[in-house]
Amino acid sequence: MDIAIFTFNPFAENTYILYDESKKCVIFDPGCSNPEEQQQLTDFIESNKLTPVKLINTHCHIDHVLGNKFVSDNYNLPLTSHKGESGVLDMQPQVSTMYGIPYDPSPKITIFLDDGDIVTFGNTILKVFFTPGHSPASISFYNEEHGVVIGGDVLFQGSIGRTDLPGGDFETLSKSIREKLYVLPDDVVVYSGHGPSTTIGIEKRTNPFVKL
């Protein structure tokens, strides 16, 4: 399995494409917010001869959904996320106006995932973890074979997702990190929604917000 990382939009959000030798791929949290960023995404997919088979949001804050409609329309993909993020998604036209960011409204979530579900594409298996706290129903994705987590805005290098947005709660987020992520092997790499990747072991030892 390979991971391509793109940093998009004014919030410097990380969009991920996961793909394997089957040439099938999953697009996580497309934050592409203008034609240049959209082109960057499609150029990578075309140059690597990939076939997008899933569009997934870890959660539905504005910086993670700006490219949902583009990806959905371009590759004829329904939106997959947790049903608890539907209300968050519905708020994003207001949020985009507040920030003054152009937003092509996302399609609704029509494929729902929950804790313990399995997502497959090509030869790759991802296990779904329910990790709320930054948002009401954020989900993370763990590939055991390669020791990788796509974590959205749950856990960052030396930090955690903010909890002052609607539906956020520090105790809930801390519980999610301790019970879902810190139980993974220390060498598991966490690919976050912003900033560089980190590892479970490093964060367990040094994260100032949630230590084990």
C-alpha positions in Angstrom: 0.0 0.0 0.0 1.2 3.5 -0.8 0.1 6.9 0.5 0.1 10.2 -1.5 -0.2 13.4 0.6 -1.5 16.7 -0.7 -1.7 19.9 1.4 -4.6 22.0 0.2 -6.7 25.1 1.0 -6.0 28.0 3.3 -6.2 25.7 6.3 -3.2 23.6 5.1 -5.3 20.4 5.3 -3.8 17.1 4.3 -5.7 15.1 1.7 -4.7 11.5 1.3 -4.8 9.0 -1.6 -4.3 5.4 -0.5 -3.6 2.9 -3.3 -2.0 -0.5 -3.9 -0.8 -2.7 -6.7 -4.4 -3.3 -7.9 -4.3 0.4 -9.0 -7.5 1.0 -7.0 -7.5 4.0 -4.7 -9.4 5.7 -1.9 -9.5 9.5 -1.6 -9.7 10.7 2.0 -10.8 14.2 3.0 -10.4 16.0 -0.3 -9.6 19.6 0.6 -8.9 20.8 -2.9 -10.5 24.3 -3.0 -9.6 25.7 -6.4 -8.9 24.5 -10.0 -5.1 24.3 -9.5 -5.5 22.0 -6.4 -8.1 19.9 -8.2 -5.8 19.5 -11.2 -3.0 18.4 -8.8 -5.2 15.7 -7.5 -6.4 14.5 -10.9 -2.9 14.7 -12.4 -1.6 12.3 -9.7 -4.4 9.9 -10.3 -4.0 9.9 -14.0 -0.2 9.7 -14.1 -0.3 6.7 -11.8 -3.2 5.1 -13.7 -5.3 4.8 -10.6 -9.0 4.1 -10.3 -10.7 5.9 -7.4 -13.3 3.6 -5.8 -14.2 5.4 -2.6 -14.5 8.9 -1.3 -14.3 9.1 2.5 -14.4 11.9 5.1 -12.8 11.2 8.5 -15.1 14.1 9.6 -16.9 16.9 7.9 -15.4 20.2 8.9 -15.0 22.7 6.1 -11.3 22.2 5.4 -11.9 18.4 4.8 -14.9 18.7 2.5 -14.1 21.5 0.1 -13.3 19.0 -2.7 -16.1 16.5 -2.0 -18.3 17.6 -4.8 -15.4 17.8 -7.3 -14.3 14.3 -6.5 -17.8 12.9 -6.3 -18.8 14.3 -9.7 -15.4 13.6 -11.4 -15.2 9.9 -10.4 -18.9 9.2 -9.8 -18.4 8.3 -6.1 -20.9 8.5 -3.2 -19.7 10.0 0.0 -18.8 7.7 2.9 -18.5 8.8 6.5 -20.1 8.3 9.9 -23.8 9.1 10.1 -23.1 11.4 13.1 -21.2 13.8 10.8 -24.3 14.5 8.7 -25.3 17.5 10.8 -21.8 18.8 10.7 -21.8 18.6 6.9 -25.1 20.4 6.7 -23.5 23.4 8.5 -20.6 23.9 6.1 -22.3 26.3 3.7 -22.7 28.7 6.7 -19.1 28.0 7.8 -17.8 28.7 4.3 -19.6 32.1 4.3 -18.2 32.9 7.7 -14.6 32.3 6.5 -15.2 33.8 3.1 -14.2 30.6 1.3 -15.9 29.5 -1.9 -17.6 26.2 -1.4 -19.4 23.9 -3.8 -21.7 22.1 -1.4 -20.8 18.5 -0.8 -23.1 15.6 -1.6 -24.8 14.0 1.4 -23.3 11.1 3.2 -25.0 8.0 1.7 -22.6 5.2 2.9 -22.2 5.0 6.7 -19.3 3.6 8.6 -19.1 2.9 12.3 -16.6 1.5 14.9 -15.3 -2.0 13.9 -16.4 -1.8 10.3 -14.0 -3.0 7.6 -13.2 -1.0 4.4 -11.6 -2.8 1.6 -10.2 -1.7 -1.8 -7.9 -3.7 -4.1 -5.8 -5.9 -1.8 -6.0 -3.5 1.2 -8.0 -3.8 4.4 -8.7 -0.8 6.7 -10.4 -1.1 10.1 -12.7 1.7 11.2 -12.3 3.2 14.7 -14.9 5.6 16.1 -12.8 8.5 17.5 -15.1 11.4 18.4 -14.1 14.5 20.4 -12.7 16.9 17.8 -16.0 16.5 15.9 -19.1 14.6 17.0 -18.4 11.4 15.0 -14.9 11.4 13.6 -13.6 8.1 12.4 -10.0 6.8 11.9 -8.8 4.1 9.6 -6.1 1.5 10.6 -4.2 -0.7 8.2 -2.5 -3.3 10.3 -0.4 -4.8 7.6 1.5 -1.6 7.0 1.1 -0.1 10.4 -0.7 3.0 9.3 -3.6 5.2 10.7 -5.4 7.8 8.7 -6.6 9.8 11.7 -8.1 13.1 10.5 -7.9 15.8 13.2 -7.8 13.4 16.2 -4.1 13.2 17.0 -1.3 15.4 15.7 2.5 15.5 16.1 2.7 17.0 19.6 -0.9 18.1 19.7 -4.5 17.0 19.3 -7.6 18.2 17.5 -9.2 21.4 18.8 -12.3 20.8 20.9 -13.8 24.3 20.9 -15.9 23.7 17.8 -19.5 22.6 17.9 -19.7 18.9 19.0 -16.1 19.0 20.3 -15.2 17.8 23.8 -11.8 17.4 25.3 -12.6 14.4 27.6 -14.3 12.6 24.7 -11.2 13.2 22.4 -8.8 12.1 25.1 -10.8 8.9 25.6 -10.8 8.2 21.9 -7.0 8.7 21.7 -6.3 6.5 24.7 -8.7 3.7 24.0 -8.5 3.5 20.2 -5.1 4.8 19.1 -2.7 4.4 22.1 -3.5 0.7 22.2 -1.8 0.3 18.8 1.8 -0.8 18.4 4.3 2.0 19.0 5.7 2.0 15.5 2.3 2.6 13.9 2.5 5.8 11.8 -0.4 8.3 12.2 -1.2 10.4 9.1 -3.0 13.5 10.5 -5.3 16.0 8.9 -2.7 18.8 9.3 1.0 18.8 9.7 3.6 16.0 9.5 3.0 12.4 10.4 3.9 11.0 13.8 4.0 7.6 15.5 1.9 6.1 18.3 5.0 5.6 20.5 6.2 9.1 20.2 2.8 10.6 21.1 2.3 8.2 24.0 5.6 9.4 25.5 5.6 13.1 24.6 2.2 14.4 23.6 1.5 17.2 26.2 -2.2 17.0 25.9 -2.8 13.2 26.1 -0.1 11.1 27.7 -0.4 7.4 28.5 
